[in-house]
Amino acid sequence: IQKLRRQFIGTVRFLTTFFAHRKRTTSTVCIVDFLGQLLDMDRIKFSVHRLIRKMRILTKACKKHAQIKARRMAEMDRAWVTIEDKYLRAYFEVHRFEVLTRSELVGSHDLAAISTALDWTRMRIPDKERCAVTRRYYHAQAGQKIR
């Protein structure tokens, strides 16, 4: 009976030690897996923050480009209008005499018709077409600069 008792106590001690070791290794594996998942989440979080920073930089660059483009387009439109007005005014100054003599030859003394014939502001290129041409020119010049 003592022999069986010692065998039983030895078996109980062995099983206690075995299960304690198994519990520690199993919990260690769980902890290692959990820490690995935390590291993965940390890497993902860092990558997301890096992506957000880069998106902010890209957004600022796009806004700055849009502002610069709008400013340059406005400058081009102002220059176009200034030059167009200068040349139209000069052209009509030169040809005003012809218009007046033609109206006198025809016998028309209608001041409204004469002033309409001399109104050079109506001869300007429409805003929509002017903007389309300047936009196309701007993009063509930008494309050449990029190449």
Residue pairs with C-beta under 8 A, 6 or more apart in sequence:
69 138
72 138
73 131
73 134
73 135
73 138
76 134
76 137
76 138
77 130
77 131
77 134
80 130
80 134
81 124
81 130
84 124
84 125
85 124
88 120
88 121
88 123
88 124
89 120
91 120
92 118
92 120
96 118
99 114
99 117
99 118
100 114
103 109
103 113
103 114
103 117
108 114
116 122
125 133
